[in-house]
Amino acid sequence: MRLEKRRIYEVAKQFKVSSEALVSLLKSLNYDVRSHMSVVDDKMVADIRKKFEQQKEEVKKRDERKREKHEEIARKEEKEKDIKKRRRREKAKKRLPRTSQKRRKRRQPKPTIDKQEVAESVKRTLASMEGRKPGRRRRKKVDKGGEVEVEEGKVVRVSEFISVAELAEQMEATPAAVISKCMELGLMVTINQRLDMDTITMVADEFGYEVEQLEGYGLEEMVEEKKVEEDLQPRAPVVTVMGHVDHGKTSLLDYIRQSDVIAGESGGITQHIGAYEVHQPGGEITFLDTPGHEAFTAMRARGAQVTDIVVLVIAADDNIMPQTIEAIDHARAAGVPIIVAINKIDLPNANAEAIKQQLQKHALTVEEWGGRTIACEISAKTGEGIDKLLELILLQAELLELKGNVRGKAQGVIIESRLDKGRGSIATVLIQRGVLRVGMPFVTGLCYGKVRTLTNEWGTAVQEVGPSAPVQVTGITGVPQAGDPFYVVDSEREAREICLKRQQLKREEEFRRATKRLTLKDIYEQIKSGEEKELRLIIKGDVDGSVEAMSDSLEKLDVEGIRVVVIHKGVGTINVSDILLAAASNAIVIGFYVGPDLRAQELASRERVDIRRYNVIYEAVSDIESALKGLLEPEYEEEILGTAEIRELFQVSKVGVIAGSFVQSGQIKRNARVRVIRDGTVVHDGKISSLKRFKNDVAEVQSGFECGIGLEEFNDLQEKDVLETYQLKEVPK
């Protein structure tokens, strides 16, 4: 029997599929076909038809199972609805007489949303997130007898740029009363006008209220944990690995991942999550998988202090590099304990003792030399010493006595976030307090949402996570920023209200003022208010010798108690890391023969970081010293210029009184300051407005001459009055 042969593209038209799909199908059936022009016989067609029928049957069975499942769920829901209806009906029968049931049902109004109740709930939630109780507080008052009595103090907790109507509501007053009080203070406002914090404080004080400012839209302080022993439980330490780019940070993390045999996996950790847990016999450790100290400081700059311990990796066959010094400065600025891991000790040219000597130059003395810095020699390639390193991390964590509150609403911080095409916004959250579960509504930064899924570092879906546990969260309305606080709230409605409020305040703040960073001109005001006692500097130069010389010269400056502190110094271009450290520490960046790169310049402009560039060390030192002296409040002393006696008064229309005077001593200058002395008493202190000899305006009149003198805004002059002119001369500090 002769088999009929056709081309694949012809058979594809028959089955209404593409040629490529048919070629793939035939290859899966172990037929040797190459393209759409390959030959297909009747047997191959029969196998294709059989395969399609099998797939159709499988689809039918799958659809049938889905349909049965949906029907079962629908039956359960219907049954639950019937049970609820029956219960409500039974309760209604017990509550009302049978004859009035229909009439009562008709009179019931439709359920409405109480906006005031929602607003109050949002306020309570914000108050709980701030860690303070809203409303009234008690303050102490000492009477004349020395006894302490307690009285009620009224407090309003508001964020900046609230409207007049919102402030009136907080103070339980009418908007008209607030507007009236503002007009008395010389402020013309409307009911919807937004007020800055100085105005809010002034108005609230007139109504007898104290003001506590709320951080409006994403920089709130974490809620203080309740010191209840049953609520606090030991938690895993959060560790960040930092160091130079070629010293083995990635190799160390990879080896720790692969050796995590207690977790039952080996090398199966997904790389899409910015943190992961390592299980050890002595406990668990959470590692932050960040790009380095830039991300570490970027989070700290936004108020997210999440790291408990820093592991500083240094190669034993190399020296302490500039990036290592930056990592030390960043960790020290954050106040985090440092554990030094001296890597690559398996190499023949490794010299761990030389690394320990170099560490002393940066105030890191190892324990075996009498210091407090923990150092461990390791090899990320062979695994030597890594177990000891993990033990030292757990020992340091035990000394820190790290504990987390497992009760209450979950709180955490965003480690990283991204936008995924299939899953939407995904954020890696490090939980710091409470337990996070699927379905909980939350607020983070300018975004909100409801937890749709929770995924751990193994890619496994979980239902809940506790303190120090990293987890991926989906169900966010936007993409939050690294370092944003993460809060669980009571309902999704509250989360939306809080988020909208924060967005509104953010827009208002951007409109009303730009974000300011510390500049030299701000230092005096901060010193005067007691906020700042030191000027922090970051110094970058072209060579190490110049950087050291400039650092020593600047640190020796002594200007009226303003202490100059160099928090970081290095060689090379001013980079993004320097700007981030300056933003986090309120420092000023100085470049010697170097400037910022493009990214650093853009970031400095955005973060309002002050960058100053010099080519001569003396000019830099002189400039900083002069700037600091200029910021101090200047001192002045009086210098008497001359005196004149009024002999006759002349009334001039549109000008006022002109004093015809005789200069007794010195000289009289136009626009100088003048005192009017009558019978030995000063009756006026002002300025000279006009000075004439006969009909001519003159700049000054010497002793022994007559002149006409006019004073600004003062005409109550008399004959025999003495005019004493003087000037204020600044005394250098």
C-alpha positions in Angstrom: 0.0 0.0 0.0 1.5 3.4 -1.0 1.5 6.1 1.7 0.4 9.6 0.6 3.1 12.2 1.3 2.5 15.9 1.8 4.5 18.9 3.0 4.3 20.1 6.6 2.9 23.5 5.6 0.0 21.8 3.9 -0.8 19.6 6.9 -0.5 22.7 9.2 -3.3 24.4 7.2 -5.4 21.3 7.6 -5.0 21.3 11.4 -5.1 25.2 11.6 -1.8 25.6 13.3 1.5 27.3 12.4 4.2 25.4 10.5 6.7 26.0 13.4 4.3 24.5 15.9 3.8 21.4 13.8 7.6 21.0 13.3 8.0 21.2 17.1 5.3 18.7 17.7 6.8 16.2 15.2 10.2 16.6 16.8 8.6 15.8 20.2 7.2 12.6 18.5 10.8 11.6 17.5 10.3 12.3 13.8 13.3 13.7 11.9 11.9 16.9 10.3 13.7 20.1 9.6 11.5 22.8 8.2 8.0 23.6 6.8 9.1 21.9 3.5 9.7 18.5 5.1 7.6 15.6 3.9 4.8 14.1 6.1 3.2 10.7 5.4 -0.1 9.3 6.5 1.3 7.6 9.6 2.8 10.9 10.8 -0.6 12.6 10.2 -2.3 9.9 12.2 0.1 10.5 15.1 -0.4 14.2 14.9 -4.2 13.8 15.0 -3.9 11.4 18.0 -1.7 13.9 19.8 -4.1 16.7 19.3 -7.0 14.5 20.5 -5.0 13.7 23.6 -4.4 17.3 24.3 -8.1 18.2 23.8 -9.0 15.5 26.3 -6.6 16.8 28.8 -7.9 20.4 28.4 -11.5 19.1 28.8 -10.6 17.2 32.0 -8.7 20.3 33.3 -11.7 22.5 32.5 -14.0 20.1 34.1 -11.9 20.0 37.3 -11.8 23.8 37.4 -15.6 24.0 36.9 -16.2 21.5 39.6 -13.9 23.3 42.0 -15.6 26.7 41.2 -19.1 25.1 41.7 -17.9 23.6 45.0 -16.6 27.0 46.2 -19.9 28.7 45.0 -21.9 26.1 46.9 -19.9 26.8 50.0 -20.3 30.5 49.7 -24.0 30.2 49.0 -24.3 27.9 52.1 -22.4 30.5 54.2 -24.7 33.3 52.9 -27.8 31.2 53.8 -26.4 30.6 57.3 -25.7 34.3 57.8 -29.2 35.3 56.5 -30.8 32.8 58.8 -28.9 34.0 61.8 -29.7 37.6 61.0 -33.4 36.7 60.6 -33.5 34.9 63.9 -31.8 37.9 65.7 -34.3 40.2 64.1 -37.3 38.1 65.2 -36.0 38.1 68.8 -35.4 41.9 68.7 -38.7 43.1 67.1 -42.4 42.2 67.3 -43.5 40.3 64.3 -45.9 43.0 63.1 -43.3 45.7 63.0 -40.5 43.8 61.1 -41.5 45.0 57.6 -42.1 48.6 58.8 -38.7 48.6 60.6 -37.0 47.2 57.5 -38.4 50.0 55.3 -37.2 52.7 57.8 -33.6 51.5 57.9 -31.4 54.0 56.0 -28.7 52.8 53.6 -25.3 52.3 55.2 -23.1 55.4 54.7 -19.4 56.0 55.3 -18.7 58.2 58.2 -15.8 60.5 56.9 -15.1 61.9 60.3 -14.7 58.4 61.8 -12.3 57.5 59.0 -10.3 60.7 59.5 -10.1 60.0 63.3 -9.0 56.4 62.5 -6.3 57.7 60.2 -5.1 60.1 62.9 -4.9 57.2 65.4 -3.0 55.1 63.0 -0.5 57.8 62.3 -0.1 58.4 66.0 0.6 54.7 66.7 3.1 54.7 63.8 4.9 57.7 65.4 5.0 55.9 68.8 3.2 58.7 70.7 -0.3 58.9 72.1 -2.5 61.5 70.4 -4.4 64.2 72.1 -3.6 65.5 75.5 -0.5 64.9 77.6 0.4 65.8 81.2 3.2 68.1 82.1 4.7 69.1 85.4 4.5 72.5 87.0 6.5 73.6 90.0 4.7 76.1 92.3 6.2 78.6 94.7 6.3 76.2 97.6 8.5 73.8 95.7 5.9 71.1 95.4 5.2 69.6 92.0 1.7 69.5 90.8 0.5 68.1 87.5 -1.7 69.9 85.1 -3.2 69.0 81.8 -1.4 70.4 78.7 -3.1 70.7 75.3 -1.1 69.3 72.4 -1.8 69.2 68.7 0.2 66.8 66.6 0.3 68.1 63.0 2.5 68.0 60.0 3.8 71.0 58.2 1.7 72.7 55.5 -1.7 71.8 56.9 -4.6 74.1 56.0 -6.3 76.6 58.3 -9.4 74.5 58.4 -7.4 71.4 59.4 -5.6 73.3 62.2 -8.9 74.6 63.5 -10.3 71.1 63.6 -7.2 69.9 65.5 -7.6 72.7 68.1 -11.4 72.2 68.3 -11.9 75.8 67.2 -13.8 77.3 64.3 -11.9 78.3 61.1 -13.2 81.9 61.6 -11.6 82.1 65.0 -8.3 80.9 63.6 -8.5 83.4 60.7 -9.3 86.2 63.1 -6.3 85.3 65.3 -4.1 85.2 62.3 -5.3 88.7 61.3 -4.5 89.9 64.8 -0.9 88.6 64.3 -0.6 90.4 61.0 -1.2 87.3 58.8 -3.9 87.5 56.0 -5.0 83.9 55.4 -7.9 82.0 53.9 -9.6 78.9 55.1 -7.8 76.7 52.6 -4.4 78.3 52.8 -1.6 76.1 54.0 0.7 77.2 56.8 4.3 76.6 57.5 5.5 75.2 60.9 6.5 78.6 62.3 3.0 80.0 61.7 1.3 76.9 63.0 3.3 77.1 66.2 2.6 80.8 66.7 -1.2 80.4 66.1 -1.5 77.3 68.3 0.3 79.1 71.1 -2.4 81.9 70.9 -5.0 79.2 71.5 -3.0 77.6 74.4 -1.8 74.6 72.5 1.7 73.1 72.2 2.7 71.7 68.8 4.4 68.4 68.0 5.5 68.1 64.4 4.8 64.9 62.5 7.1 63.7 59.7 4.5 63.9 57.1 5.1 61.4 54.3 7.7 58.7 54.8 10.4 59.7 57.2 8.7 58.7 60.4 10.6 57.3 63.3 10.1 53.7 64.0 7.6 53.0 66.8 9.3 52.4 70.1 9.1 48.8 71.2 7.3 48.1 74.4 9.7 46.8 77.0 7.6 43.7 77.9 9.7 40.6 78.4 7.1 38.2 76.9 6.8 40.4 73.8 10.6 40.7 73.2 12.3 37.6 71.7 15.9 37.1 70.4 16.2 37.9 66.7 18.8 37.1 64.1 21.5 39.8 63.4 21.4 41.7 60.2 24.8 41.7 58.6 26.1 43.8 55.6 29.3 42.7 53.8 31.5 45.6 52.7 35.0 46.2 51.3 37.0 46.8 48.1 35.7 45.6 44.8 38.3 42.8 44.3 38.8 41.6 47.8 36.3 38.7 47.7 32.9 40.0 49.0 31.0 38.1 46.3 33.1 34.9 46.8 32.4 35.0 50.6 28.7 35.4 50.1 28.6 32.7 47.5 30.4 30.2 49.7 28.1 31.0 52.7 25.1 30.4 50.4 26.4 27.1 49.2 27.4 25.9 52.6 24.0 26.6 54.1 23.3 22.8 54.4 21.1 23.2 57.5 18.4 24.9 55.4 18.3 21.7 53.2 19.4 23.5 50.0 22.7 24.0 48.3 23.1 26.9 46.0 19.4 27.3 45.3 19.0 30.8 46.5 17.4 33.1 44.0 19.4 36.2 43.3 16.3 38.5 42.9 16.0 39.2 46.6 18.3 41.7 48.4 18.6 39.7 51.6 18.7 36.1 52.8 18.9 34.0 55.9 21.7 31.6 56.8 20.9 28.8 59.3 23.7 27.9 61.7 23.7 25.6 64.8 24.2 28.6 67.0 21.3 30.6 65.4 20.3 32.4 62.2 22.0 35.3 60.4 20.4 37.6 57.9 22.8 38.9 55.2 21.9 42.0 53.2 23.0 41.4 49.6 23.6 45.1 48.7 25.9 46.5 46.0 28.2 47.9 48.7 28.5 50.9 51.0 26.7 53.2 48.5 23.4 51.3 49.0 24.3 51.0 52.7 24.6 54.7 53.1 21.7 55.5 50.8 19.4 53.7 53.1 21.0 55.4 56.2 20.6 58.8 54.5 16.8 58.1 54.4 16.7 57.2 58.1 16.8 53.4 57.8 19.3 52.1 60.2 18.8 48.4 59.6 22.3 46.9 59.8 23.5 45.4 63.1 27.0 44.3 62.1 29.3 45.1 59.2 31.7 42.5 57.9 34.7 44.3 56.3 36.5 42.0 53.7 40.2 42.8 53.1 42.4 40.7 50.8 45.5 39.4 52.6 47.6 39.7 49.4 46.8 43.4 48.9 46.7 46.6 50.9 43.8 48.6 52.4 42.4 50.3 49.4 40.5 53.6 49.1 37.1 51.8 48.9 38.0 49.9 52.1 38.7 53.2 53.8 35.3 54.5 52.6 33.6 51.4 53.9 35.3 51.9 57.3 34.2 55.6 57.4 30.6 54.7 56.4 30.3 52.0 59.0 31.8 54.2 61.7 29.5 57.1 60.8 26.6 54.7 61.2 27.9 53.5 64.6 27.8 49.8 63.6 30.3 47.3 65.1 32.9 46.1 62.5 34.2 42.5 62.1 37.3 42.3 59.8 37.5 39.3 57.5 41.0 38.9 56.1 40.4 37.0 52.9 42.7 35.0 50.5 45.0 33.6 53.2 45.4 30.5 51.0 47.6 32.4 48.6 51.4 32.1 48.9 51.9 35.9 49.1 49.3 36.5 51.8 50.4 38.6 54.7 47.6 39.0 57.3 49.9 40.7 59.8 50.6 43.5 57.4 46.8 44.1 57.1 46.4 44.2 60.8 49.2 46.8 61.0 47.5 48.9 58.3 44.2 48.7 60.2 45.8 50.5 63.2 46.2 53.6 61.0 42.4 53.8 60.8 41.8 53.3 64.5 40.9 49.6 64.1 43.2 47.6 66.5 42.5 43.8 66.5 41.8 42.0 69.7 45.1 39.9 69.7 47.0 43.2 69.8 45.0 44.6 72.7 42.2 46.3 70.7 38.5 45.8 70.4 38.2 45.0 66.7 37.3 41.3 65.9 39.5 40.0 63.0 39.2 36.6 61.4 41.5 35.0 58.7 39.4 33.3 56.0 39.6 31.9 52.5 36.4 32.3 50.5 37.8 29.8 47.9 38.6 26.9 50.2 36.2 27.7 53.0 38.9 28.0 55.7 37.9 30.1 58.6 34.3 30.8 57.4 32.7 28.7 60.1 34.7 30.7 62.7 33.6 34.0 61.1 29.9 32.9 61.4 30.5 32.0 65.0 32.1 35.4 65.7 29.1 37.1 64.1 26.7 35.1 66.3 29.0 36.0 69.3 28.9 39.7 68.5 25.1 39.5 68.1 24.9 37.8 71.5 26.8 40.7 73.1 24.5 43.2 71.4 21.5 41.4 72.9 19.4 41.8 69.8 15.7 41.4 70.4 12.5 42.0 68.4 8.9 42.5 69.4 6.8 39.7 68.0 3.4 41.3 68.9 1.6 44.2 67.4 1.4 45.4 63.9 4.3 44.4 61.6 6.9 47.1 60.8 10.0 46.9 58.6 12.1 48.7 56.0 12.3 48.4 52.2 15.7 46.9 51.2 15.0 47.1 47.4 12.1 47.3 45.0 11.5 46.8 41.3 8.7 46.6 38.7 8.1 43.2 37.3 6.0 42.7 34.1 4.1 39.7 35.3 3.8 40.4 39.1 3.8 44.2 39.2 5.6 46.1 42.0 7.8 43.8 44.1 9.6 45.0 47.2 12.1 43.2 49.5 11.1 44.0 53.1 13.2 43.3 56.2 10.8 42.9 59.0 11.9 44.6 62.2 8.9 44.2 64.5 5.7 42.1 64.6 4.6 39.4 62.2 3.6 40.1 58.6 0.9 37.9 57.1 -0.7 37.5 53.7 -3.7 39.8 53.3 -2.5 42.6 55.7 -2.9 46.2 54.4 0.2 48.3 54.7 1.8 51.8 54.0 5.3 52.4 52.8 6.6 55.8 51.7 4.2 57.2 49.1 2.7 53.8 48.3 0.2 51.5 50.0 -1.3 48.1 49.3 -2.4 44.8 50.6 -0.1 41.8 50.9 -0.9 39.6 48.0 2.0 37.1 48.3 5.0 36.6 50.5 8.1 34.8 49.1 11.3 33.9 51.0 14.8 33.8 49.6 14.3 30.3 48.3 11.5 31.4 46.1 9.0 29.5 48.3 5.6 31.1 49.2 5.1 31.6 52.9 2.1 32.8 54.9 3.9 34.8 57.6 7.4 36.1 58.6 8.7 37.6 61.9 11.5 40.0 63.0 14.9 40.0 61.1 13.3 37.9 58.3 13.6 39.2 54.7 10.7 38.6 52.4 9.4 39.7 49.0 6.1 41.4 49.1 3.7 41.9 46.2 0.5 43.9 46.0 2.0 47.5 46.2 0.4 50.3 44.2 3.8 51.8 43.3 7.5 51.3 43.6 8.8 52.5 47.0 12.3 53.7 47.6 15.1 51.8 49.4 14.9 52.8 53.1 11.2 53.6 53.2 9.6 52.5 56.4 7.0 49.7 56.0 3.9 49.8 58.3 0.9 47.5 58.7 -2.4 49.4 59.3 -5.9 48.4 60.3 -7.6 48.6 56.9 -6.9 49.2 53.2 -9.1 52.3 53.5 -6.8 53.8 56.1 -3.8 52.9 54.1 -5.2 54.8 51.1 -6.1 57.8 53.2 -2.6 58.0 54.7 -0.9 57.5 51.4 -3.0 60.3 49.7 -2.3 62.6 52.6 1.5 62.0 52.3 1.4 62.6 48.6 -0.5 65.8 49.1 2.0 67.0 51.7 4.9 66.0 49.5 3.6 68.1 46.6 3.0 71.0 49.0 6.5 70.8 50.4 8.1 70.6 46.9 6.0 73.6 45.9 6.7 75.7 49.0 10.4 75.0 49.6 13.3 73.0 48.3 15.1 70.4 50.4 18.1 72.0 52.1 21.4 70.5 53.1 24.0 71.9 55.4 26.1 74.7 54.0 28.6 77.0 55.7 25.9 79.7 56.0 23.7 77.3 58.0 26.3 76.5 60.7 25.9 79.6 62.8 22.2 79.3 63.1 22.5 75.7 64.2 25.2 76.5 66.7 23.1 79.4 68.1 20.1 77.0 68.6 22.4 74.3 70.1 21.9 71.8 67.3 25.4 71.7 65.8 28.7 72.0 67.5 31.0 70.8 64.7 31.6 71.2 61.0 31.9 67.8 59.2 34.0 67.6 56.1 34.7 65.1 53.4 38.1 65.7 51.7 39.1 64.2 48.3 42.3 65.0 46.5 44.6 64.0 43.7 47.4 62.6 45.9 47.4 61.2 49.4 50.0 63.6 50.7 47.9 66.6 49.9 44.8 65.1 51.4 46.6 64.3 54.6 48.1 67.8 54.8 44.7 69.5 54.2 43.0 67.2 56.7 45.6 68.0 59.4 45.4 71.8 58.7 41.6 71.9 58.8 41.3 69.8 62.0 43.6 72.3 63.8 41.2 75.2 63.2 39.8 76.6 66.4 37.1 79.2 65.9 34.8 80.0 68.9 34.1 76.4 69.8 33.3 75.2 66.3 35.1 71.9 65.9 36.1 70.7 62.4 35.8 67.0 62.0 37.0 65.2 58.8 34.7 62.1 58.6 36.2 60.8 55.4 39.2 61.5 53.2 40.5 59.8 50.1 42.2 60.0 46.7 40.3 60.3 43.5 37.3 62.0 41.9 34.4 63.0 44.1 31.9 60.2 43.5 28.4 59.2 44.4 29.5 57.5 47.5 31.0 60.7 48.9 27.8 62.6 48.1 25.7 59.9 49.8 27.9 60.0 52.9 27.7 63.8 53.0 23.9 63.7 52.7 23.6 61.2 55.5 26.0 63.0 57.8 25.3 66.6 56.9 28.8 67.2 55.7 30.5 69.5 53.2 32.6 68.0 50.4 36.0 69.6 49.6 37.9 68.7 46.4 41.6 69.4 46.1 42.6 69.4 42.4 39.6 67.0 41.8 35.9 67.6 41.1 32.7 65.5 41.1 31.9 63.2 38.2 28.6 63.6 36.3 26.5 61.3 38.5 27.9 62.8 41.7 27.3 66.4 40.4 23.6 65.5 39.6 23.1 63.8 43.0 24.8 66.7 44.8 22.4 69.2 43.0 19.4 67.0 43.9 20.4 66.5 47.6 21.7 70.1 48.0 25.2 69.0 49.1 27.7 71.8 49.3 30.9 71.0 47.2 33.9 73.3 47.3 37.0 73.0 45.1 40.5 74.3 45.7 43.9 74.2 44.1 46.0 75.6 47.0 45.9 74.1 50.5 46.4 77.6 52.1 43.4 79.0 50.2 41.2 76.1 51.4 42.2 76.5 55.0 41.9 80.3 54.9 38.6 80.1 53.2 37.1 77.7 55.7 38.5 79.7 58.6 37.2 83.0 57.2 33.9 81.5 56.5 33.6 80.2 60.0 34.6 83.5 61.5 32.2 85.3 59.3 29.4 83.1 60.5 30.0 84.1 64.0 27.9 87.0 65.3 30.0 90.1 64.6 31.0 92.5 67.4 30.8 96.3 66.9 32.2 99.3 68.8 31.1 102.9 68.5 33.4 105.5 66.9 32.4 109.2 67.7 32.7 111.3 64.5 31.7 114.8 65.8 29.3 117.0 67.7 27.2 120.0 66.6 25.0 122.4 68.6 21.6 123.5 67.2 21.5 127.4 67.0 18.3 127.9 65.1 15.4 125.8 63.6 13.8 126.2 60.2 10.5 124.8 59.1 10.6 123.6 55.4 7.5 122.4 53.7 7.5 118.8 52.5 10.8 118.3 54.3 10.2 119.0 58.0 12.4 120.7 60.5 16.0 121.7 59.5 18.4 122.3 62.4 20.8 125.2 61.8 23.8 124.0 63.6 27.4 124.8 64.5 30.0 122.0 64.3 31.8 122.0 67.6 34.2 119.1 67.2 35.2 116.4 64.6 33.1 116.3 61.5 29.4 115.7 60.6 28.9 113.2 57.8 25.8 112.7 55.7 23.9 109.4 56.4 25.8 108.9 59.7 24.1 107.8 62.8 23.2 110.6 65.2 22.0 111.0 68.8 20.0 114.0 70.0 21.1 115.0 73.5 19.0 117.4 75.5 20.1 118.3 79.0 22.5 115.4 79.1 19.7 112.8 78.1 19.5 111.0 74.8 16.0 111.8 73.4 16.5 110.2 69.9 18.8 107.9 68.1 18.6 107.8 64.3 20.2 108.8 61.0 21.0 112.0 59.3 18.8 112.4 56.2 20.3 115.7 54.7 23.4 117.8 55.2 23.8 121.3 53.5 26.2 124.2 53.5 24.1 127.3 52.5 22.1 125.8 49.5 24.5 123.1 48.5 24.3 119.4 49.5 27.6 118.3 51.0 29.1 114.9 52.1 30.6 116.2 55.3 31.2 119.5 57.3 34.3 120.0 59.4 34.7 121.6 62.8 34.2 125.3 63.1 31.6 125.6 60.3 27.9 126.1 60.2 25.5 123.7 58.4 21.8 122.6 58.1 21.0 119.1 59.3 17.8 117.1 58.7 17.0 113.9 60.7 15.1 110.9 59.5 11.5 110.6 61.0 12.3 113.1 63.9 11.2 116.8 64.0 11.0 117.4 67.8 14.2 119.4 67.9 14.9 122.4 70.2 17.6 125.0 70.2 20.7 124.2 72.3 20.2 120.4 71.6 23.5 118.7 70.9 23.8 116.4 67.8 26.4 113.6 68.4 27.3 111.7 65.2 28.9 108.3 65.3 29.4 105.1 63.3 29.5 101.4 64.3 32.9 99.8 63.5 33.2 96.0 63.3 35.8 94.5 65.6 37.5 91.5 64.1 37.3 88.2 66.1 
